[in-house]
Amino acid sequence: MSRDRQLHLGAFMRPVGIHTAWWRYPGGYPDANFNFEHLTHFARRLEAAKFDAFFMADHLAVMNMPVAALRRSATVTSFDPLTLLPALAALTSRIGLIATASTTYNEPYHVARKFASLDHISKGRAGWNLVTSGNPDEALNFGRDAHLDHAVRYARAREFYDVVTGLWDSWADDAFLMDPESGLFFDPDKLHVLDHTGEFLKVKGPLNVARPVQGWPVIVQAGASEAGKQIAAATAEMVFGASPTLEAAQAYYADVKGRMPALGRDPDHLKILPGALVILGETEAEAQAKRARLDDLVHPDSGLANLSVRLGVDASGFDLDAPLPEIPETNASKSSQAQLLDYARRTGATVRDLARKVGAYAGLHFVGTPAQVADRMEEWLDGRGCDGFNVMFPFVPEGLDDVVDTLVPELQRRGLFRRDYAGTTLRDHLGLPRPPNRFFASQATGRA
Amino acid sequence: MSRDRQLHLGAFMRPVGIHTAWWRYPGGYPDANFNFEHLTHFARRLEAAKFDAFFMADHLAVMNMPVAALRRSATVTSFDPLTLLPALAALTSRIGLIATASTTYNEPYHVARKFASLDHISKGRAGWNLVTSGNPDEALNFGRDAHLDHAVRYARAREFYDVVTGLWDSWADDAFLMDPESGLFFDPDKLHVLDHTGEFLKVKGPLNVARPVQGWPVIVQAGASEAGKQIAAATAEMVFGASPTLEAAQAYYADVKGRMPALGRDPDHLKILPGALVILGETEAEAQAKRARLDDLVHPDSGLANLSVRLGVDASGFDLDAPLPEIPETNASKSSQAQLLDYARRTGATVRDLARKVGAYAGLHFVGTPAQVADRMEEWLDGRGCDGFNVMFPFVPEGLDDVVDTLVPELQRRGLFRRDYAGTTLRDHLGLPRPPNRFFASQATGRA
């Protein structure tokens, strides 16, 4: 059985486990986040299961937390995503490959080149998760004393997007003649020099890479703040920010997609795939037991550190048994902070409760049997809460194997997920059109 | 037969042919510079031939030349080296992988991360060709109106090197415990925070990647100017700048290696591998005929453009049949300009002569039978003109196949080149020690 709308599934792989204690789970690979053979194995398993994409987030610093917590974090050594994904591109053939790259501490010429190169090497499987840097310690690694202000980061991100996509359009798709007889390598009429000068960026161009196979790599975003939602509606083709409940997700889905027609975009050209931690068991009790076992492995030092990151203030001195003190608005990721403050207000949770909650992973999660989790996913899809999910694994390899071996077949049986890839590019998998080249109108009819 | 000193051989692969007309040669691959399957095939052939390294140069712009010449250039679309090499790392197991990265238009944190990641993914095969940007058009892609001054570029490069190597030393080799039982992922006593503040750069650290397999990726440089030679003597482990004659090469070799003891370095810890174009035939006449055929494919537009780049001034209006006019000292690569001006003065060549000469590739070249070329290489090695060569191919695949199938076996018969790899890392191939970690003295005894 097949359906009109099917789920899209990404795999959120950096870190390989979002839960603080993933690397301590019995029988797991403690080094999985930094082991190329393991990551290759995971990418191949996910490709065999027909996942849309393998998604590597990024941070341009060791995460900012006290050393007591830091020394318990498996994220301190990780591959640069744009170095890892080309290697995985060479060892896979279909799965999409999404990397995070910050618009705050990068140059657009570098970003445009690297994603264009990855898209060519992977034959059209690249996606760019466009972020503004949310980790304040990143500023210190790039010559600054403090983080750029939230509004400035978003304004720069918007201009950065224009420059990168403009550089991708430097060459018409049929610019290259490569004709040994005449000695003409390209047609100069099919080369465009961007010559951009804006508020934040000045970039001449052209890019020294042919137009990407996909026209542009797929544009991915997380933004859930007001500024984040607006830039997503204007530019994103996949969004992975997660709402904690179906109701909140439905509101988010309607909000962001509702902004698109006024911006001249078809709402179908943005796929909303919330991140979701998935823990499976043969019975619901078994799944819950796995979760409890994992949560028990979170050290209190780690919980307080996660709380500090989420709040944007140092929580290590807070009274564990008191309610959360007043928190000033900070320059941290606003949506993440607001969500947690709202939860604290609603529930009257103590600092200890909150530390355990965020230490153990406080975001959207589905825990149950394959049928139960499939029910929830179907409910979210049909309820227009999402177009699919970016699945996060509780531990590896077991948690990933559970999804591939038990959940995916259940989704396929229900006609909720593909049994094979219909195309070869990430745009094909996601059902996204190939963008026309803005400088060469005759190119508008791509293979979309 | 084996010898005390053997040749080291790198393959200079971007562009895959250094000669302007390489892509027009009959029977060749016109798209080889931008075809991942071809590049993979070449890397594997070179690995089977036991080459030390596969070397990708880089430019952060389309080369600056008039469109009449540019449209004849095969370099306008090329992969970003640090995106290509991870993909090739996944498909090879022994050959070294060297990428150029500019210190002028990059951030040291990005450069340190990417090379550290490549070194881990390739299991110790990465090399960094540290350059200052020589192409004036690069400035325009990175927010500047004009190129940084030569002296400033070199001063920044020196500081950049200190920061990148300092970031590579962020973690002791045995920092990572990854102990699920205790929940300790690393030992905080084995983490060093660089906290660098210098004239050009401010970088906190630590790097979020474990210390590279090789300690540091191999440091490569080309510098032939006075500033370039001094920084090479202080920091380089491979140099590939080419002198046009054995006498000049001997002087260069003695000069750079002679500076090293005063800098506290063993001259054996720098390998000098000049770039050399190699054209082979079964007879000398056949090799010369290949060369003439290739030179005949250079269009005059390309010759004048190459001349402009070499001189750092626009030569397109020069009288073709007059001698070279007076050329002001420019901000271009000084050594390259000086060499050509010297040649023009010595020979009284016309502009047309010079355009043909540089269009057709004016640098070091060996043209002849395998035995003749092996003789020349042996002479250079034994005469202390070099420690080996970075071979440049006149066209592909034929020119590369000739080297692998006829020259390498000849060198092996003479005991001048290895028949198999003795180790697994690029440092192993080059006979270079593993650098001690400057912040963790107990690590000084690496596997060098």
Interface residues (C-beta under 8 A of the other chain):
Chain A: A21 W23 R24 Y25 P26 G28 P30 D31 F34 F36 T40 H59 L60 A61 V62 V67 L70 R71 R72 S73 A74 T75 V76 T77 S78 F79 D80 L82 T83 L84 L85 P86 A87 L88 A89 A90 L91 Y105 N106 E107 Y109 H110 R113 K114 A116 S117 L118 H120 I121 D137 L140 N141 F142 G143 R144 W171 F176 M178 D179 P180 G183 L184 F185 F186 D187 P188 L201 K202 V203 K204 G205 P206 N208 V209 A210 L297 H299
Chain B: A21 W23 R24 Y25 P26 G28 P30 D31 F34 F36 T40 H59 L60 A61 V62 V67 L70 R71 R72 S73 A74 T75 V76 T77 S78 F79 D80 L82 T83 L84 L85 P86 A87 L88 A89 A90 L91 Y105 N106 E107 Y109 H110 R113 K114 A116 S117 L118 H120 I121 D137 L140 N141 F142 G143 R144 W171 F176 M178 D179 P180 G183 L184 F185 F186 D187 P188 L201 K202 V203 K204 G205 P206 L207 N208 V209 A210 L297 H299
